[in-house]
Amino acid sequence: MSEPGDADFGVIDGPTITFRRELCTDIDAAWRAISTKEALDSWFILTISDLKQGSYFAFDTNWSGVVTEVSPPNTIQFDSEEGGFTRFAVEDIGKGVVLFTLTDRMGPGLSPKVPTTDIRTNQPGGLGTHWSGVGSGWHSFADALVGYVEGRAMAFDYERMTEVYDTFLQEWWSTHAAPASSAG
């Protein structure tokens, strides 16, 4: 299990976060891992889509929308019906290493569908920002991609990582203004 750090996780702006991982593989294998249904079903979420630009997608998490960018062998982007997007990008950085970047932007005013007082649904930045469990979930998916392309098992402790992301997001928001959509 990887640990969050400045090199692999960041908040770009209020509703947008990014994760980076170095993959020990070639660009073609990395591209197949982020752009084929068989691969996404394995390391990410069960996917309903032909993954062509302009096509409908649905993930097995009540998340759907349109595939808005397919730029082989580097980028695929999923725009959600709620107004946000998720983008997977891969870049060959040499010597058999590919940099994977996941960028996720929440739709305006988005909040957990079943809010609770549980730490997993805590949104330190307010509506339209990432909640702690989402940070932990994206972290687990980025680790799962590493395991998928490198053919190894990756351990993950969702509860512990949710606490780590809750602390990180609370600290980040303590020094940054909340987005307009979350202000009263």
N, C-alpha and C positions, 0 to 999 in steps of 0.2 A: 504494500500500500504506500502510495506516495503521500507526502505531506504538503499542505498548501504553503506557498511561499511567494515572494515577489516575482520569481521567474516564471511561475506556472499559473498564477491566478491573479486577476485584477479587476477592479471596477473601472470601466472606461468613463461612464457617467452614471447618473442615478439608476436608470433602468437597464443599463448594458454592462454585462460582465464578460470576461474572456478567460479561457483556460488554454494553456500550451503544454504540449508534451513532445519530446523527441522520440521518434520511432526508429528502431533499428531495422530498416527495410528500404526498398527502392520506391520511387515515386509511383510506379505503376501499381504495385501491391497496395500502397497507401491509398491511391485513388479508388481502387476496387473496394477497399474497406469502407470508404465513406460514401460510395455512390452505387452500390448494388444492394438489392433487397436481401439477398442471401447473407451478406456480411452484416448489414444493419440489423437483421433479425437475430444475428448471433451475439454481437457485442452491445447493441443499442436497444431498440424497442421494436417489437413486431411491427412491420411496415406494410401498409396497403398503398402501393403506387407503382407506376412504371418508371418513376424517377427521371422523367424527361421534363425539360423546361416547359412551364405552362400547365403541367399536369396536376391533378388533385393528389394530395397525400392525406393519409390518416395513420396516426400511430396508435398503438394499443393502449392509449392513456387518455382517450377523449380529447386528443389534440389533432387538429386537422387544418388544412389550408391549401396553398398552391406552391409548387416548386418554382421559384422565380429566377433561379440562376443555376445553370449547369455549364461549367467552364472546365472541361477536361484538360489536363489531369490535375486541376488545382482546387476548384471551388464548387460547392453545391449549397444552395440556400433554400430554406423552407420558411415561407411567410405564413404566419398563423392567422386564423380567422379573427383572433382577438386584437390584431394590429401589431404584434411583435414579429420577430424573426429569429431563426437559429441558422447559423452559417458554419459549415465545416470547410476548412481550407488546409491544404497540404503544400509544402514547399520543400524541394530538394535542397538541403544545405551542405551536401557533399559527404564523401567518405561513408556512404551507405546509411546516412541519417536523413530522415525527413521530419520537418517541423510540422506538427498538427496544431491548428488553432481553431478553437471552438468559440464562437461569439454568440451570445444569447441576449436579445433585447426583449424585455417584457412589453406587452401591449399597455396602452394608457389605462390606468385605474385597475389593472389586473390584480387579483388577490386570490388566495387559496379558495378553491371551490367549497371546501368544508372547513372554514376557519375554526380553530380551537384555541385553547390556551397553551397547547403543546408547543415546545420550542421549535418543532419542525415547520410550523406555519407563522413564526414570528417574522414580521416585515419591519426591520429597524428603520428603513427609509420611507415607510408608508406605502399606500396603494401604488401599483405600477412599478414597484421595485422588487428585487428578488427576496424571497423568504429563505430562511436558513436551510430548510430541507432541500430547496432547489439547488443551492450551492453544493450541498453534500451530494445530491444526485448527479449533477454535472461532473463533479470530481470523480464519482464512481464510474461514470461512462467513459471519461477520458482515460482512467486507469484500465478499464475493460478493453478499450481500443488497443492500448499498449500490449496487453496480454494476448489479444486476438492476433495482431500482426506478428508478434514475437513468439507465439505458440507457448505461452506460459500462463499459469494461474496467477491471478492477482487477488490478494486478500483485501477485504474492505470492511470497515466498522462504521456503518451508517450513523448510528447514534452518536458515537464519539466525534465523527466529522461534522455532524450537524451542530454540535456544541462549538466546535472550532469555528465554523462559518458564522454562527450566531455572534460569537465574540468579535470576529473580524469585521462583520457588517456593522455591528453596533459601534465599534471604534471608528470605522470609515465614516459612518453617518454623523458621528459626533464632531467631525471636522469639515463636513460638506453640507451644503443646503439641500433640503428635500426638493424633489421635482415639483413643479406647479400642480400636477395632477394629484399629489398626495397632501398638499397643503389644504387645510380646512376650508 
